[in-house]
Amino acid sequence: MKLEHLVRFAALAEELHFPRTAEKLGIPLASLYTTLDKLEEEVGQPLVQRTPPTRLLPAGALLLEEAHRRIADAPAPAPKQKTAGGGKAKASKGKGRAPIVKGQPKPYKKRQGR
């Protein structure tokens, strides 16, 4: 089981409300349902009653205890490295006008006046 899935399951067990949990975690609701489906497939039993009122089933209560243990034992996530500022250089939009050389015709056409 992935630690991320257990964290999502623990958050769902606290809220017992799918849309609020997804909003709290900052993930799409469909992603939360998919995570729960994968956990239920691994365990082999339903973990949460999905119809209102949402509640933990016995297998879900056991998994919640295991999830809390694994989350507590997991190492802290590595801090994200900051990328260098500045960003990507923009591509040149063209060379612009060529310099005018004395005695040569202009390298661009004049626009027709109206």
Secondary structure, 3 states (H helix, E strand, C coil): CCHHHHHHHHHHHHHCCHHHHHHHHCCCHHHHHHHHHHHHHHHCCCCEECCCCCEECHHHHHHHHHHHHHHHHCCCCCCCCCCCCCCCCCCCCCCCCCCCCCCCCCCCCCCCCC
